[in-house]
């Protein structure tokens, strides 16, 4: 079994530990959202110091973290039911926040 390589782990303002693996990051920037290439620092900052954390309207175990950047917002989508073992599902740039219940605001 290949070793899981962790790019970083951040503790969010709501006390969740969120991990991003190198393999997940490669998949995000290679296939889904190449505009984020070389912007991992913005993803990490979004988890550490977001402006808004929302619960997904579709799945209560999925939280969306938003932070303002020059293009609008960076959104980091986080999943997992266990607060100290959550993980990045994806991340992307967006102009507006998705619908959902606010869990935390700055």
C-alpha positions as CSV (number, residue, x, y, z in Angstrom):
1,X,0.0,0.0,0.0
2,X,1.4,3.4,-0.9
3,X,2.3,5.8,1.9
4,X,-0.1,8.8,2.3
5,X,1.9,12.0,1.9
6,X,0.4,14.9,3.7
7,X,0.9,18.3,2.2
8,X,-0.5,20.1,5.4
9,X,-2.9,19.9,8.3
10,X,-4.6,23.0,9.6
11,X,-6.9,23.6,12.6
12,X,-9.9,25.7,11.6
13,X,-11.6,28.4,13.7
14,X,-14.3,25.8,14.7
15,X,-11.6,23.4,16.0
16,X,-11.6,20.9,13.1
17,X,-8.3,19.4,11.9
18,X,-8.3,19.4,8.1
19,X,-5.7,17.5,6.0
20,X,-4.7,18.0,2.4
21,X,-2.7,15.1,0.8
22,X,-0.3,15.6,-2.0
23,X,-2.3,13.2,-4.2
24,X,-5.5,15.1,-3.6
25,X,-3.8,18.4,-4.4
26,X,-2.3,17.0,-7.6
27,X,-5.8,15.9,-8.7
28,X,-7.4,19.3,-7.9
29,X,-4.8,21.3,-9.8
30,X,-4.2,18.9,-12.7
31,X,-7.8,17.9,-13.6
32,X,-10.4,20.0,-11.8
33,X,-9.1,23.5,-11.0
34,X,-5.7,24.3,-12.7
35,X,-6.1,28.0,-11.8
36,X,-5.1,27.0,-8.2
37,X,-1.7,25.7,-9.3
38,X,0.9,27.3,-7.1
39,X,-1.8,28.7,-4.9
40,X,-1.7,26.1,-2.1
41,X,-0.9,28.9,0.4
42,X,-4.3,30.5,-0.3
43,X,-6.0,27.2,0.3
44,X,-4.2,26.8,3.6
45,X,-4.9,30.4,4.6
46,X,-8.6,29.9,3.8
47,X,-8.8,27.0,6.3
48,X,-6.8,28.8,9.0
49,X,-8.5,32.2,8.6
50,X,-11.7,32.0,6.6
51,X,-14.3,34.8,6.4
52,X,-17.3,32.4,6.3
53,X,-17.7,28.7,7.0
54,X,-21.0,27.2,5.6
55,X,-22.6,23.8,5.9
56,X,-23.5,22.4,2.5
57,X,-27.2,22.5,1.7
58,X,-26.9,19.0,0.4
59,X,-24.7,17.2,3.0
60,X,-24.2,18.4,6.6
61,X,-20.8,16.6,6.8
62,X,-19.5,18.9,4.0
63,X,-18.4,22.4,5.0
64,X,-17.4,25.2,2.6
65,X,-14.7,27.6,3.7
66,X,-14.5,31.0,2.0
67,X,-11.9,33.7,1.9
68,X,-11.7,36.8,-0.2
69,X,-9.0,36.9,-2.9
70,X,-8.4,39.1,-5.9
71,X,-10.7,36.9,-8.1
72,X,-13.6,36.9,-5.7
73,X,-13.3,34.0,-3.2
74,X,-11.3,30.9,-2.8
75,X,-13.6,28.1,-1.6
76,X,-12.2,25.0,0.1
77,X,-14.7,22.1,0.4
78,X,-14.0,19.9,3.4
79,X,-15.6,16.6,4.3
80,X,-15.6,13.9,6.9
81,X,-17.8,13.3,9.9
82,X,-15.0,13.2,12.5
83,X,-13.9,16.8,13.5
84,X,-10.2,15.9,14.1
85,X,-10.0,13.8,10.9
86,X,-11.5,16.0,8.2
87,X,-10.1,16.3,4.7
88,X,-10.1,18.6,1.7
89,X,-12.4,17.4,-1.0
90,X,-11.7,20.1,-3.5
91,X,-10.9,23.8,-3.8
92,X,-11.7,26.5,-6.4
93,X,-12.1,30.2,-7.2
94,X,-15.7,31.5,-7.2
95,X,-17.5,34.9,-7.5
96,X,-20.3,34.0,-5.0
97,X,-21.0,31.9,-2.0
98,X,-23.1,28.8,-2.3
99,X,-26.3,28.4,-0.4
100,X,-26.1,26.8,3.0
101,X,-26.2,27.4,6.7
102,X,-23.5,29.7,8.2
103,X,-21.6,27.8,10.8
104,X,-19.1,30.6,11.5
105,X,-18.3,34.1,10.3
106,X,-15.5,36.5,11.1
